Amino acid sequence: MARFELVVVGGGMVGMTLIAALAPAMAQGLGITLIDPAVQPQLGLAPSPSFDGRATALSAQALQLFAALNMAQLEQALSDITEIEVSDRGHAGLLDLNAHALGFERFGAVVANADLGALLWQKIQSLPVHWRFNSQVANLAPSQSGQVVTLTDGTVLAADQVILCDGGRSKLHESLGFSLRETPFQAVARVATLTTAKPHRGRAFERFTELGPIALLPFGQASTLVWTVPEKLIGTLPNTPATAIPWLEQRIGQRLGRITGLTDWSEYPLIERQMTTACSHGFLALGNAAATLHPVAGQGFNLAMRGLARTANLINRQYDQDHGLPSFRQFNAVAETIARDQAQTANVSRELIQLFQSSAPLLRWGRGLALNSLDRHATLRQGVALAGMGLLADVPALATT
Ligand SMILES: Cc1cc2nc3c(=O)[nH]c(=O)nc-3n(C[C@H](O)[C@H](O)[C@H](O)COP(=O)(O)OP(=O)(O)OC[C@H]3O[C@@H](n4cnc5c(N)ncnc54)[C@H](O)[C@@H]3O)c2cc1C
């Protein structure tokens, strides 16, 4: 049976970024295999479903972490977010944040998932990783010295440590006896690319409507749309690009002028999910495998970046000192920090949705007041901006290679 010190299950956004962040430990001899059912990426193309037609808003902190990984080419693929407008359709209350006025270069930036995948592969392809694409893990079982990893083709591998980055797409947590806490939001996220008569000039919009939040993010010459549609209304709301354009124009207003095109339309079910235990002997879950958030606050991958940076720091440090992996106690301490961060971030996203979905007059009045007072109060505005950029969370800097 082939034996690896570290087996990474899943080569999506989290698995691939983790590999990039572990380059210092690999330079010291850490042996890693990465397993993913997708075909092997090629130059400019990463076929994992993680790198589909979506775009991701990266927080300023995630951008700092990528910069530490020397991903200089990423800058050319980014659309900066320099202004954020939060508003509530049909009610007073508008929060207008300007990065430069608050002393920042940008709040974050948007990248096409496909571009991020291609750049990550470019970065990691020559690392001494044992790549196992076209392979899927069917089962994980604890052993005396770690985990036994069984693939769907019957191959069995031994691992000192497994890091699960499967995005919660398989049921591998069940083979270890762990369960998931699931909160379905009874809504789907409709994602599309929107072209408009006026340029976005780096402005992002978060518009809360009586039918759910609509986010618009700068994306090249266009904007990317994340429109949360309650499941019970799917049949009654416009469901083709042609019928959606006038509907959206009515809800968003003329902020970017007329909508001239709506393409790349796709839908994602919305479920908040948290693994009850993300760490056990020889096992750690990261990214969506450990916790999945509602995309309204655009925080899922940003949260995962903090978790993988904490994990990679621990492994790199330990490998540098002892030429060995961290102990269960050390992994568990990191998992507890990650779980606290996940719980806090999930709470903020959930409260945001509940607050803005409510049509109760008092809450409506309250949120208008809150948005207006935030808009007038410079320190509060800066606090909101720092939180959104991920800069309030304490994450050690990643080691460069
Ligand atoms: C509509 C939408 C918009 C979003 N926008 C944002 C945003 O703006 N900002 C933000 O921070 N986050 C955003 N997110 C969240 C972000 O997309 C996720 O946090 C991120 O994709 C999680 O990556 P992951 O690698 O953990 O999982 P995934 O992307 O699901 O990748 C999992 C990988 O594991 C592989 N795999 C699955 N099963 C197995 C198996 N059995 N064996 C081996 N490999 C396996 C899959 O092939 C895949 O490559 C958004 C999410 C959605 C749905």
Ligand as a Chemical Component Dictionary entry (heavy atoms), coordinates in Angstrom:
data_LIG
# 
_chem_comp.id                   LIG 
_chem_comp.type                 NON-POLYMER 
_chem_comp.pdbx_formal_charge   0 
_chem_comp.three_letter_code    LIG 
# 
loop_
_chem_comp_atom.comp_id 
_chem_comp_atom.atom_id 
_chem_comp_atom.alt_atom_id 
_chem_comp_atom.type_symbol 
_chem_comp_atom.charge 
_chem_comp_atom.model_Cartn_x 
_chem_comp_atom.model_Cartn_y 
_chem_comp_atom.model_Cartn_z 
_chem_comp_atom.pdbx_ordinal 
LIG C1  C1  C 0 -23.018 31.541 -6.339 1  
LIG C2  C2  C 0 -21.835 31.586 -5.416 2  
LIG C3  C3  C 0 -21.088 32.749 -5.297 3  
LIG C4  C4  C 0 -20.008 32.802 -4.413 4  
LIG N1  N1  N 0 -19.311 33.980 -4.303 5  
LIG C5  C5  C 0 -18.297 34.068 -3.410 6  
LIG C6  C6  C 0 -17.571 35.293 -3.258 7  
LIG O1  O1  O 0 -17.837 36.275 -3.944 8  
LIG N2  N2  N 0 -16.558 35.338 -2.343 9  
LIG C7  C7  C 0 -16.235 34.250 -1.570 10 
LIG O2  O2  O 0 -15.315 34.360 -0.736 11 
LIG N3  N3  N 0 -16.888 33.078 -1.719 12 
LIG C8  C8  C 0 -17.904 32.956 -2.604 13 
LIG N4  N4  N 0 -18.569 31.769 -2.759 14 
LIG C9  C9  C 0 -18.109 30.592 -1.988 15 
LIG C10 C10 C 0 -16.954 29.865 -2.701 16 
LIG O3  O3  O 0 -17.316 29.524 -4.004 17 
LIG C11 C11 C 0 -16.601 28.595 -1.922 18 
LIG O4  O4  O 0 -16.196 28.982 -0.643 19 
LIG C12 C12 C 0 -15.472 27.808 -2.599 20 
LIG O5  O5  O 0 -15.825 27.377 -3.873 21 
LIG C13 C13 C 0 -15.123 26.581 -1.769 22 
LIG O6  O6  O 0 -14.090 25.884 -2.400 23 
LIG P1  P1  P 0 -13.721 24.384 -1.995 24 
LIG O7  O7  O 0 -12.446 24.089 -2.682 25 
LIG O8  O8  O 0 -13.834 24.216 -0.522 26 
LIG O9  O9  O 0 -14.896 23.466 -2.594 27 
LIG P2  P2  P 0 -15.334 23.167 -4.136 28 
LIG O10 O10 O 0 -15.238 24.411 -4.936 29 
LIG O11 O11 O 0 -16.627 22.500 -4.032 30 
LIG O12 O12 O 0 -14.215 22.134 -4.626 31 
LIG C14 C14 C 0 -14.226 20.799 -4.158 32 
LIG C15 C15 C 0 -13.270 19.921 -5.000 33 
LIG O13 O13 O 0 -13.284 18.603 -4.446 34 
LIG C16 C16 C 0 -13.402 17.646 -5.479 35 
LIG N5  N5  N 0 -14.053 16.438 -4.932 36 
LIG C17 C17 C 0 -15.345 16.284 -4.597 37 
LIG N6  N6  N 0 -15.559 15.029 -4.122 38 
LIG C18 C18 C 0 -14.361 14.389 -4.148 39 
LIG C19 C19 C 0 -13.926 13.080 -3.783 40 
LIG N7  N7  N 0 -14.776 12.164 -3.300 41 
LIG N8  N8  N 0 -12.613 12.741 -3.956 42 
LIG C20 C20 C 0 -11.721 13.670 -4.418 43 
LIG N9  N9  N 0 -12.090 14.931 -4.765 44 
LIG C21 C21 C 0 -13.393 15.303 -4.635 45 
LIG C22 C22 C 0 -14.257 18.360 -6.556 46 
LIG O14 O14 O 0 -14.025 17.798 -7.839 47 
LIG C23 C23 C 0 -13.702 19.790 -6.452 48 
LIG O15 O15 O 0 -12.569 19.984 -7.285 49 
LIG C24 C24 C 0 -19.656 31.671 -3.624 50 
LIG C25 C25 C 0 -20.387 30.490 -3.761 51 
LIG C26 C26 C 0 -21.477 30.443 -4.638 52 
LIG C27 C27 C 0 -22.267 29.161 -4.758 53 
# 
loop_
_chem_comp_bond.comp_id 
_chem_comp_bond.atom_id_1 
_chem_comp_bond.atom_id_2 
_chem_comp_bond.value_order 
_chem_comp_bond.pdbx_ordinal 
LIG C1  C2  SING 1  
LIG C2  C3  SING 2  
LIG C2  C26 DOUB 3  
LIG C3  C4  DOUB 4  
LIG C4  N1  SING 5  
LIG C4  C24 SING 6  
LIG N1  C5  DOUB 7  
LIG C5  C6  SING 8  
LIG C5  C8  SING 9  
LIG C6  O1  DOUB 10 
LIG C6  N2  SING 11 
LIG N2  C7  SING 12 
LIG C7  O2  DOUB 13 
LIG C7  N3  SING 14 
LIG N3  C8  DOUB 15 
LIG C8  N4  SING 16 
LIG N4  C9  SING 17 
LIG N4  C24 SING 18 
LIG C9  C10 SING 19 
LIG C10 O3  SING 20 
LIG C10 C11 SING 21 
LIG C11 O4  SING 22 
LIG C11 C12 SING 23 
LIG C12 O5  SING 24 
LIG C12 C13 SING 25 
LIG C13 O6  SING 26 
LIG O6  P1  SING 27 
LIG P1  O7  DOUB 28 
LIG P1  O8  SING 29 
LIG P1  O9  SING 30 
LIG O9  P2  SING 31 
LIG P2  O10 DOUB 32 
LIG P2  O11 SING 33 
LIG P2  O12 SING 34 
LIG O12 C14 SING 35 
LIG C14 C15 SING 36 
LIG C15 O13 SING 37 
LIG C15 C23 SING 38 
LIG O13 C16 SING 39 
LIG C16 N5  SING 40 
LIG C16 C22 SING 41 
LIG N5  C17 SING 42 
LIG N5  C21 SING 43 
LIG C17 N6  DOUB 44 
LIG N6  C18 SING 45 
LIG C18 C19 SING 46 
LIG C18 C21 DOUB 47 
LIG C19 N7  SING 48 
LIG C19 N8  DOUB 49 
LIG N8  C20 SING 50 
LIG C20 N9  DOUB 51 
LIG N9  C21 SING 52 
LIG C22 O14 SING 53 
LIG C22 C23 SING 54 
LIG C23 O15 SING 55 
LIG C24 C25 DOUB 56 
LIG C25 C26 SING 57 
LIG C26 C27 SING 58 
# 
